[in-house]
Amino acid sequence: MDKILGLDWQGMLIPSQSLLEVFVRGTVTYWIIYLCFRLFRRGTGQLSISDLLLITMISDAAQNAMAGTYNSISEGAVLILTLLFWDYAIDWMGYKKILFGKLARPEPILLIRNGRMLQKNMEKELIDEEELLGLLREKDVDDYKKVKSCYLESTGNISVILKDEA
């Protein structure tokens, strides 16, 4: 009965390892994952099934590196707060252009100029013609030749400027 109703307050609230170690583990793991995503991935504004799978697998693989084996709520809370801290800090530093503004917010990539698809830029971002046409349709553009310029923004969304029809 003690196992059902009893609570181990000490095990639940008192850390089993240093909270500083949990913070450092969370920080190092966050930066490794952040840099990998920023350097190697920039999606097109929406998560695909493979993106979700990748994120899930990375989170599972990183869990032990981040937390080691912890049992207390306080260690879990410190780890969660560490990840939230770095997420906010990177957004803030990107906004203030501190340290790595270009890394936090890369320059937009031109995909269409004056009705011509820029294949090299599309290839660099792993966007094929069908995907780009689909993204244009989502912006109510039925013909890419009507586009003055189309950019892949740092957010992963596209922005489209149509040619003047004078």
Secondary structure, 3 states (H helix, E strand, C coil): CHHHHCCCHHHHHCCCCCHHHHHHHHHHHHHHHHHHHHHHCCCCCCCCHHHHHHHHHHHHHHHHHHHCCCCCHHHHHHHHHHHHHHHHHHHHHHHHCCCCHHHHCCCCEEEEECCEECHHHHHHCCCCHHHHHHHHHHCCCCCHHHEEEEEECCCCCEEEEECCCC
